[in-house]
């Protein structure tokens, strides 16, 4: 599942007329890069949720065939359901097995095929990264292969995770965040993790998008067509 329903408030004014995942860096929309890399990693069925300007997302990506995947859309309405509520809303589409979730607005070279290995009894497996300058306090602590809420050194959640549907047991439809579910599962010792030291960028502001675009050899001009 690619999480693509965020409003992108910090990315305004670029997101006033273009969904954040369709913003481009290095000549590709952020979400297109994920779709191609998921295909390379062996993932063939992808759920894309959307809210703000969601019709643009469907028009740009279509059925996914040109990326080598099949896309099913999970529409959340204009306001969106936050991360937890958005995943819960799509559970019927995701099925009973563990599933990969990726924030569509990050850039990374993480090898997604590594997460095809399963959960080994955990409710979630999180990919953690070094703390970026804009988030120095981190989110979680990695103790061996287990993720904990408290302690040091702290690492940042990358927005890449493998989840079991049981993580959402007891949830009800509506908007709610994912973090409290993960923290409760951590307290029960049911979350594993890894520290990824490769390329990862949280493309959360126009400045970060422009820096990434320059690094990838693109131009800072943005459009909403989502094309190659």
N, C-alpha and C positions, 0 to 999 in steps of 0.2 A: 504494500500500500504506500502510495506517495501522498504525503500530507500537503495539500495545495489550497486549503480553504482560508488561510489567514488573510486579514485585511491589509497587512503591510503598512501600518501607520507610520513606522519609522522610515519607511522608504518613500513617503510622499514627498514631492508631488508625482513621482513616477508611477505610483500605483493608483492614482486617481482615475486613470483610464486604462490601465493594464494590470492584470493579476500579477503579483510578484513572481510566481514561478515562470512566467513568460518573459520576464526581463532577460536581456541577453548579455553574455560575457564571452568573449572570444568567438563571436559569430554564431553562438548557439543559445537558445533559451535554456535557463537553468534546468528546467524539468526535462527538456529533450536530452540533455547530457545524461541524466539519471536513467531515462528509458533505454538509451542505447547501451549503457553499462550494465543495466539489469539483464538485458537480452544476452550480452556477452557472458554474463555470469550464470546463465541457464534459467533465468526466471522468464516465464512466458505469459503469465496472467497477472495483470496489474490493476489494482483499484486506485482510482484517483478521486479524492474528494474535492469539492469546490463549493464556494459560497459567493463572495464578492466577484462580480463579473464572470461568473462561472460559464456563461454561454460562450465567452471568448476561449476558455480552456477547451471546451468540446470542439469548437470550430477549428482551433489550431492543431489539436492532437488527433482528432478523428478517432478511428477505432484502434489505432496503434500499429497497424500493419507496416507502415513505413519504418517503424523502429524495431520491428521483429517481435512485437508483443501484442497481446490482446488487451485492450483497455475497457474496463467497466467503470462508469462514473457513479459516485455517491454524492448526490446533490443535497446540500444542507440548508438551502434557503439563503437569503441575503445576509443574515447576521452570523451564520456559522455556529458550530457547536463546541468550539475549543478542541484541544487535542484529544482528551479522553472521550468526550461526547462524540467526536467525529469518528473515532475508531469503533466505539460501541455501536454507533448508527450503522456501520458497515459490516458488523460481525456476520450477518447472514450471508453476505457476499464473500467473506473471507473463508468461511468454512470452519471445521472443527480442529484442524491441525495448527501448529505454531506458524506464525506468519511474520514476514519482514516488514518493518515500517521505516520509511526514510522521510525526513523533512525535505520537501522539494526545494527549499530556499537555501540549502547548503551546497558548497562545492567540495568534492572530495575525490580522492583516488582509492578509497577503501575497497578492497576486493570483496564484493558482496557474496561471492560463492562461499566464503568462509562461514556464512551464517546458514548455510543449507544443512549443517551438521545436526541441528536439533538442540533441545534444551536440557536433556539429561535430568528431568525432574524439576527444574526451576520453572518459575512463572515468567521470567524475563531474562534476557541477556542484553546488556548495554555495551555499546562501544563508547569508551571515554577517551578524551583527548586532553592535551596540555591546556591550561587555562589561557584563553586569549586576553589581550590587554583590556578589552571592554568587559570582561567577566573574571576578575582576578581571584574571586573567592571560591570558584568552582561549585560543584553540585554534590558530588559523592566521593567516597573513599574506596579504593580497591585494595582488598586484603587477600592476597593470593588470587583466586578466581572468584571471590565473593565480593559483592558490592555492599557497602555500609553507608549509613547516613552521617555518622559522626567520626571524627578523627582527622588525621593528617598523614601524608599530603593529600590535598584535595584535587580532584580532576573535574573536567567539564563534560557533561553529557553531550554527545555529538549530534543527537537527533536521529541516530541510527540504532535500531533495536529489534530484537526478535522477541515476540510475545506469544504466550499461550492464551487462548480465549478465556481460560479460567481466571486470568488476572482481573477480568471485568465482572466476575460473579457478584451479584448483589447490586450492580449499577442499574440505574433507571434512565430512560430516554431523556435527553435534554443536554444542555451545555455544561461541561465540567472539565477540569484540567486532568492531565495524566499524572502529574508529579505525585499527588497524594497516594495514588494507587501503588506507584513504584516504591514510595517510602515505606508504606505499610508492608509490602512484600519484602523489602530489605530488612525490616525489623524481624521478620519471620525467617530470615536466612534463605529466601526463595529467589534471589536475584544474583546471577553471575555476570561477569563483565570482563573486559579486556582493555588494555591501554594501547590505543593506536597512535603511532608517532609519524604517520605519513601526512600527506597533504589534506588539509581540511580548513575551510573558511566558512564562517557564519556570515552569509551575505545579507546583512540586516539593515544596512543604510546605503544611501546613494554613494557615499564616499568609499565604502568597502566594495561596492559593485564596480565602481570606476577603477579602483586599484586592481581588482581581479581582472577586469576587462583589459587593462593595459598590460598586465602580466601575461595574459593569454594571447596578446597580439591583436586585440580587436579595437573597436572604436567606442567612444562613450555614448554615441547616439543610440537611443532606445526606441524600439517600436513594439507594437503589440501583435504582430502578425504570427509570431511563433514559428516562423519558417527557418530553414537551414541557412 
